[in-house]
Amino acid sequence: MVDTSWAKHVADVLRRNDLRMFATVPDYIVSHVLEPLWADPECRVVTVTREEEGVGLLSGAWLAGRRGALLMQNSGLGNCVNALGSLDVACQIPIVLVISHRGDLGEFNPAQVPMGQAAGPILDALGIRWIKPASVAELEAQGDGLVKLAWTRALPVAILLPPELTGGKQG
């Protein structure tokens, strides 16, 4: 059974670690994380048209002294690979990627499967450390350490949100 408080826990991990700037190409799953962020007057959420636009926005925010996260679906990871590799990884700009993970167990849409299977290998190829917590307990045990690592290493990190955690998107 899915713990329905998962989205609040993700938002709490981000805010506990001083992230206040968020860019998103919203989808059904990450919209649950966005709700508490939109409601927080200390947080700024910007809806962007493409994920690489979010990478640019958050990289600029980092240069201005603000920590941020990009919230997207794993198909959006494919859209921003070059921006992540040539800007954030190459220039050591830390951002947190919060990625709803489609295309794995229980997926109903065949178009989601290729990027779902490629997400982990893409992050590995870019040297981006990532976690895929299957429960709120795993998220709480790993989330803060992962986010802190982004600033220690001065590199992006990613939280993949699998359907085991979120309940997924039903077809």
C-alpha positions in Angstrom: 0.0 0.0 0.0 1.3 3.5 -1.0 1.8 6.0 1.8 -0.1 9.0 0.5 2.1 11.4 2.4 5.0 10.7 0.0 4.7 14.1 -1.8 4.8 16.1 1.5 7.9 14.2 2.5 9.7 15.0 -0.8 8.8 18.7 -0.4 10.0 18.6 3.2 13.4 17.0 2.1 13.9 19.9 -0.3 12.9 22.7 2.0 14.9 21.2 5.0 18.0 21.6 2.8 17.3 25.2 1.9 15.9 24.8 -1.6 13.6 27.6 -2.3 13.6 27.9 -6.1 11.8 25.3 -8.2 11.4 24.9 -11.9 8.9 22.4 -13.4 7.3 21.0 -16.4 4.5 19.6 -14.3 3.0 16.2 -14.8 0.4 14.3 -12.7 2.9 12.8 -10.3 5.2 15.8 -9.6 2.1 18.0 -9.2 1.6 16.4 -5.8 5.0 17.6 -4.7 4.4 21.0 -6.1 1.2 21.6 -4.0 3.1 22.2 -0.7 5.8 24.2 -2.5 3.2 26.5 -4.2 1.6 27.0 -0.8 4.9 28.0 0.9 5.4 31.8 0.7 9.2 31.2 1.0 9.3 29.1 -2.2 9.3 30.3 -5.8 7.9 27.8 -8.3 8.3 28.6 -12.0 6.6 26.6 -14.7 8.8 26.4 -17.7 8.0 25.2 -21.3 10.9 22.7 -21.5 13.1 21.0 -19.0 16.4 22.5 -20.3 14.9 25.9 -19.7 14.5 24.8 -16.1 18.2 23.8 -16.0 19.2 27.2 -17.2 16.9 29.0 -14.7 18.2 27.0 -11.8 21.8 27.3 -12.8 21.3 31.1 -12.9 19.6 30.9 -9.5 22.6 29.0 -8.1 25.0 31.7 -9.4 22.8 34.2 -7.6 23.1 32.3 -4.3 19.8 30.3 -4.4 19.4 26.5 -4.2 16.9 24.9 -6.5 15.3 21.8 -7.9 13.8 20.8 -11.3 10.7 18.7 -11.0 9.7 16.7 -14.1 8.8 13.4 -15.6 11.6 11.0 -16.8 10.8 11.8 -20.4 11.9 15.3 -19.6 15.3 14.0 -18.6 15.8 13.1 -22.2 15.0 16.7 -23.1 17.7 18.2 -20.8 20.6 15.8 -21.1 22.8 18.2 -23.0 22.0 21.2 -20.7 22.8 19.0 -17.7 26.1 17.7 -19.2 27.4 20.8 -20.8 26.3 23.3 -18.1 25.7 21.8 -14.7 28.1 18.9 -14.8 30.8 20.7 -16.8 30.6 23.9 -14.6 29.9 22.1 -11.3 26.5 23.6 -10.7 24.5 21.7 -8.1 20.8 21.3 -8.7 18.4 18.6 -7.5 16.4 16.7 -10.1 13.1 15.3 -8.9 11.9 12.9 -11.5 8.6 11.0 -11.7 9.6 7.6 -12.9 7.3 6.2 -15.6 7.9 3.2 -17.9 8.7 0.6 -15.3 6.7 -2.0 -13.4 3.0 -1.7 -14.1 3.3 0.9 -16.9 0.3 1.0 -19.2 1.7 3.4 -21.9 4.4 1.8 -24.2 5.7 5.2 -25.1 6.9 5.7 -21.5 9.0 2.5 -21.4 12.2 3.4 -23.3 12.9 6.6 -21.2 11.8 4.8 -18.1 14.4 2.1 -18.7 17.1 4.6 -19.8 16.7 7.1 -16.9 19.2 5.4 -14.5 21.8 4.7 -17.2 21.6 8.3 -18.5 22.1 9.7 -14.9 25.0 7.3 -14.5 26.6 8.3 -17.8 26.5 12.0 -16.6 27.9 11.1 -13.2 24.8 12.3 -11.5 24.2 10.4 -8.2 20.6 9.2 -7.8 18.3 7.4 -5.5 15.0 5.6 -6.2 13.3 5.2 -2.9 10.5 2.6 -2.8 8.9 4.0 0.4 8.7 7.1 2.5 11.1 5.4 5.0 13.7 5.0 2.3 13.1 8.6 1.1 13.6 9.9 4.6 16.7 7.7 5.1 18.4 8.8 1.9 16.9 12.1 0.8 18.8 14.6 3.0 22.1 12.9 2.4 21.6 12.9 -1.3 20.7 16.6 -1.4 23.7 17.5 0.9 25.9 15.6 -1.5 24.9 17.9 -4.4 26.5 20.8 -2.6 29.5 18.9 -1.3 30.3 17.6 -4.8 29.0 20.7 -6.6 27.1 18.5 -9.0 23.5 17.7 -9.8 21.8 14.8 -8.0 18.4 13.1 -8.7 15.6 11.6 -6.9 13.6 9.1 -9.0 10.1 8.7 -7.8 9.0 5.2 -8.7 5.4 3.9 -8.7 6.1 1.9 -5.6 6.5 5.2 -3.8 3.9 7.4 -5.6 1.3 4.9 -6.7 2.1 5.8 -10.3 -0.2 7.0 -12.9 -3.1 4.7 -13.6 -4.2 4.1 -17.2 
